[in-house]
Every structure is written in structure tokens, then in C-alpha cells.
Amino acid sequence: MSAQGPPRPTQTEVCRARRSWPATYKLQILAEIDGADHGEIGAILRREGLYSSLISEWRKQRDRGA
């Protein structure tokens, strides 16, 4: 019998680092989305791997001057 007890489960999930984008990239994407037709916006988001909620936050930042 082992004095250590039952084996502990190992954690297999990998913690992802938070992504960050430079201000120039954010402004470039916002300009592209603002100039796009409604059907093209989804394609831009998929191409860049972005979510619409993130774009909303970037717009708020832009409007605040951040």
C-alpha cells in the first residue's frame, strides 16, 4: 500500500494568453468594417479571427479617444 494515497489527476488544459492588438491594427480593421457592406463584415471577422463583441469594444475605445 502506498503512503502517498491515490494519484492526483493531471490538468490537461492549456491556459491561453490574452491576445492584444496594436492601436493601428484596430483602426485599420474598424475602417475596413465601416466601409464594408453588411454581408462582407462577417467575412472580415472570420478572416481575422475576431468576434463582433470585440469590434464593439474597439469602437467604444475609438470614440473615447483611447
Buried (B, 14 or more C-beta within 10 A) or exposed (E): EEEEEEEEEEEEEEEEEEEEEEEEEBEEBBEBBEEEEEEEBEEBBEEBEBEEEBBEEBBEBBEEEE
